[in-house]
Amino acid sequence: MMSSLIEAVLLAALVMTTACVVPMYRRLKRFDGCQAQYRDMIETSSRRLAHAGDAVQGFATEGRTILAQLAREIDLAEAALASLKAERLALSDATPPQSAAAARRVG
């Protein structure tokens, strides 16, 4: 009789343990699925960040090139402006000033 009682207690403990383990097993399976999704999202984010970094680096390189070209164009424009100013000054120095009366007779 004593062994039947002990076996009944052990059987009840086994049933309770199984009842606790089965939901925990299901949660662990769901957790594994979530962890796999999380890992995939992290990998995707990592690839996208790498592409974004490459794009930013490309923009920086292209920006430096455009800035250098713009600086050259500005230097050329400044040189052309200085040349025009020098020619204007030379022309104004070479032409004698006309009096108002002489300008009216010509016009």
C-alpha positions in Angstrom: 0.0 0.0 0.0 2.8 2.4 0.8 4.5 1.8 -2.5 1.2 2.5 -4.3 0.9 5.8 -2.4 4.5 6.8 -3.3 3.9 5.8 -6.9 0.8 7.9 -7.0 2.7 10.9 -5.6 5.5 10.4 -8.1 3.0 10.1 -10.9 1.3 13.3 -9.8 4.7 15.1 -9.7 5.5 13.8 -13.1 2.2 15.0 -14.5 2.7 18.4 -12.9 6.2 18.6 -14.2 5.0 17.7 -17.7 2.2 20.3 -17.5 4.8 23.0 -16.7 7.4 21.8 -19.2 5.1 21.7 -22.3 4.1 25.4 -22.2 7.7 26.3 -21.5 8.8 24.2 -24.5 6.3 26.0 -26.7 7.5 29.4 -25.5 11.1 28.5 -26.2 10.1 27.4 -29.8 8.3 30.8 -30.3 11.3 32.5 -28.8 13.6 30.7 -31.3 11.4 31.9 -34.1 11.4 35.5 -32.8 15.2 35.3 -32.4 15.6 34.2 -36.0 13.5 37.1 -37.2 15.5 39.5 -35.1 18.7 38.2 -36.5 17.4 38.6 -40.0 16.3 42.2 -39.3 19.7 43.0 -37.8 21.5 41.5 -40.9 19.2 43.5 -43.2 19.8 46.7 -41.3 23.5 46.1 -41.3 23.5 45.7 -45.1 21.3 48.8 -45.6 23.6 50.8 -43.3 26.6 49.7 -45.3 24.9 50.8 -48.5 24.0 54.1 -47.0 27.6 54.6 -45.9 28.8 53.9 -49.4 26.2 56.4 -50.7 27.4 59.1 -48.3 31.0 58.4 -49.2 30.1 58.7 -52.9 28.3 62.0 -52.2 31.3 63.3 -50.3 33.7 62.4 -53.2 31.4 63.9 -55.8 31.0 67.0 -53.6 34.7 67.5 -53.4 35.0 67.1 -57.2 32.2 69.6 -57.8 33.7 72.0 -55.3 37.1 71.9 -57.0 35.5 72.5 -60.4 33.5 75.4 -58.9 36.7 76.9 -57.4 38.4 76.7 -60.9 35.4 78.4 -62.5 35.3 81.2 -59.9 39.0 81.8 -60.4 38.5 82.0 -64.2 35.5 84.4 -63.7 37.6 86.6 -61.3 40.4 86.7 -63.9 38.0 87.6 -66.7 36.5 90.3 -64.5 39.9 91.7 -63.6 40.8 91.7 -67.3 37.6 93.6 -68.2 38.2 96.1 -65.5 41.8 96.7 -66.7 40.6 97.2 -70.3 37.9 99.6 -69.1 40.4 101.5 -67.1 42.8 101.6 -70.1 40.1 102.8 -72.4 39.0 105.5 -70.0 42.6 106.7 -69.6 43.2 106.7 -73.4 40.1 108.7 -74.3 40.3 112.4 -73.6 37.4 113.8 -71.7 34.9 115.7 -73.9 33.4 118.9 -72.8 29.6 119.1 -72.5 29.4 121.5 -75.4 31.5 119.3 -77.7 29.4 116.3 -76.8 26.3 118.2 -77.8 27.7 119.3 -81.2 28.6 115.7 -82.0 25.3 114.3 -80.9 
